[in-house]
């Protein structure tokens, strides 16, 4: 009987967050190939860095199957989500907030 496979971040064989090594373990692929694909996507596909960071936050670690959230990861997510607003404010100043004012 085949056992049920579950996707976890591999915290033992990680280089950054363990997402690539966890995916390699889940798919039974070589971890080097998965890391090279992630590296290629980082430069070729817009938003892949954000997708990796979100997977790092959401996917539970191998030895923490109850959840992948922690205070540090939630704080990192808040900082990452607020960066575009900060950059738009720096670039466009008051004009940016004038456009958003009807929504608040």
C-alpha positions, 0 to 999 in steps of 0.5 A: 500500500502506498503511503500518503505523501505530504509537502513539507519544507525540508529543514534539514537540507535547506539552503534558504527556506527549505521550499526547493528541497521539500519540493524535490523530496515530494516529487522524488527529484534531484534537489539541485535540479529544483534549485536551478529551476527556482533560480531560473524562475527568479530571473525569468518569471516576475513574482517568483521571489514573492511566491517563494517567500509566501511558500516559505511562510505558508508551508509547514516545516518537516518537524512542525506539521501543525503549521508554518506560521510564526511571529517572525514569518508574519512580521516578514510578510507584513514588511514585504506587503508594505514595501510597495506602498512605501516605494510608491509613496517615495516615488509619487508622494502625496499624489499616491495618497490622493488617489487612494483617499476615496477608499479610506 
